[in-house]
Amino acid sequence: MTRVVTALFLVPIAVYSALFAPWWFFFAVIAIVALLCFREYALISKSFAPLGYVAGILILLASEHQLVPLIVLSTLAAMCLSLSADNAEKGVAETASLVLGIIYIFGAWKTGILLHDSEPQRGAFGVSAGHHWLMFGLMVNWVGDTGAYYVGKNFGRHKLAPSVSPGKSWEGAAASAVTGVAFGMIYLPLTIKGTFLPVAGGLALAANVAGQVGDLAESAIKRGAGVKDSGALLPGHGGFLDRVDSTMFALPVLYALLTFRR
């Protein structure tokens, strides 16, 4: 019940922010979520958080042509931090962890901003197609998670990745993919003019599979750090990183596919 109540609180905020909010409000929500995710990641991985916060906000604010220089400069700055480490091996590991966290978290949410601001032509509800692409990227795994939860709980017999996430099953993964594809084939043609069913289904499948891999990748990070949840800010879900780990893999994959498609 706690999990459902938390979801009922978060979903309207996500829908409003992605589809209807003014840009400053949308950006503020993205920035807050990204910072909270990075905070949890930094605590788990023992990364140097201050540099990550600064680099991350700059990445979120940057234009597309500024992204590569910013990422390179952030990497160089992180490498400089290793010079002050007492142990060279530890310093290199912490540097790599910091760079990974910056790209993983802020890079993923940057693609969400780019999706939101892309394709200005009108879609359903009088908002741009870009807004609907972002909404689709957010929802395809959240909807899939619902199918995975009920099918996996009742019919899950074959473990998907027992060493990383013992609770997940192949049956639940298949249900997530089927539910996500069904959602995409309904949502995209209705909201973005000219989206054909096979294209909608293919994009939904790619984003859903990417999200499931992202969920497992975050579980591996937590298992390596010896923690069960990334945090405790969201009752029934754990931390923010636990709630959006699939989204942070789905958004970059969706953005890349749409970019290659153009």
Disulfide bonds with the S-S distance in Angstrom:
none
